């Protein structure tokens, strides 16, 4: 029996993305599946219903054996309407959504959480956290440029020369590296801060400089080791000096499943320049700045601190296209003749499997929620 793929309309606040764009929806249909699009599911991503050619657009009727695709986790009410054995795939944010995880378990939904996909070479094309972080880093710089009272590039005009803005990017992961590249393309002078030992080469390849804190955080296996209190203080003091000269700061440091680390203290903000801007891209999980308020702009003395949420939805068209390809790359290896047969021994599937047969099967999530 051919399985039906249902694309939900997102209901989360400020969510404009859609799980499948028209091109990838057709790819799934070409694999033998029927595809049902909830009316207006792609509207906010600038994919009208008419752009999904040969795809059924109708209010879904949930049946056994359905495959449900979403960006963010559906409501508990929607989960209650799903049939046992349904496969749900999306960014389910399990550590912050215990009630959603419980509902998936209680209703015996097989769920795959895209943010739990392992960071291995084979899974790079499936890594939704990375694809969406690319959008986040890019948008973060545009927000900083918009809020800053200064121009980013150096300009030579009849009225004189404007010096380039100085930008500090905190965290050199996917979002941070994209922020570095974007700020450089806008003409800013860019420095980056990251304690990971392998960050220097990546940062310099984009034309930025890694802030030297005087601490060697290299540990076993290429990872950063835990720092002593003295080393933490040394790093904070080094960062404070660089922030005091920055016109804009884009902060991206986040730890999956945990509160974002506090890196920019009130004392550091006190020492920043008049008109400086902080864009805290970790606001949804507590923020990297001590003064950040999620989904708000705070004016503290002479510094503007923005804590945007759901930043990827600021570019919903490309964010949706990238996310849809992540879903296709995750699921298509297990698809044949209109049937999805997941291999639960496969490394990727095993690590992103959240609930199955009425159980929370992801060990770290289960332990975290039990606490």
Secondary structure as GFF3:
##gff-version 3
##sequence-region A 1 371
A	DSSP	beta_strand	4	7	.	.	.	ID=ss1
A	DSSP	alpha_helix	22	30	.	.	.	ID=ss2
A	DSSP	beta_strand	34	37	.	.	.	ID=ss3
A	DSSP	three_ten_helix	43	45	.	.	.	ID=ss4
A	DSSP	three_ten_helix	49	51	.	.	.	ID=ss5
A	DSSP	beta_strand	56	57	.	.	.	ID=ss6
A	DSSP	beta_strand	67	72	.	.	.	ID=ss7
A	DSSP	alpha_helix	76	81	.	.	.	ID=ss8
A	DSSP	beta_strand	87	91	.	.	.	ID=ss9
A	DSSP	alpha_helix	98	106	.	.	.	ID=ss10
A	DSSP	beta_strand	110	113	.	.	.	ID=ss11
A	DSSP	three_ten_helix	114	116	.	.	.	ID=ss12
A	DSSP	three_ten_helix	121	126	.	.	.	ID=ss13
A	DSSP	alpha_helix	128	147	.	.	.	ID=ss14
A	DSSP	beta_strand	155	157	.	.	.	ID=ss15
A	DSSP	beta_strand	160	162	.	.	.	ID=ss16
A	DSSP	beta_strand	166	170	.	.	.	ID=ss17
A	DSSP	alpha_helix	174	185	.	.	.	ID=ss18
A	DSSP	beta_strand	189	193	.	.	.	ID=ss19
A	DSSP	alpha_helix	199	205	.	.	.	ID=ss20
A	DSSP	beta_strand	209	210	.	.	.	ID=ss21
A	DSSP	three_ten_helix	220	222	.	.	.	ID=ss22
A	DSSP	alpha_helix	229	243	.	.	.	ID=ss23
A	DSSP	beta_strand	248	251	.	.	.	ID=ss24
A	DSSP	alpha_helix	266	270	.	.	.	ID=ss25
A	DSSP	beta_strand	277	280	.	.	.	ID=ss26
A	DSSP	three_ten_helix	283	285	.	.	.	ID=ss27
A	DSSP	beta_strand	297	300	.	.	.	ID=ss28
A	DSSP	beta_strand	303	306	.	.	.	ID=ss29
A	DSSP	three_ten_helix	311	315	.	.	.	ID=ss30
A	DSSP	alpha_helix	316	331	.	.	.	ID=ss31
A	DSSP	three_ten_helix	332	334	.	.	.	ID=ss32
A	DSSP	beta_strand	335	336	.	.	.	ID=ss33
A	DSSP	beta_strand	339	340	.	.	.	ID=ss34
A	DSSP	alpha_helix	347	352	.	.	.	ID=ss35
A	DSSP	beta_strand	353	356	.	.	.	ID=ss36
A	DSSP	beta_strand	359	360	.	.	.	ID=ss37
A	DSSP	alpha_helix	363	370	.	.	.	ID=ss38
###
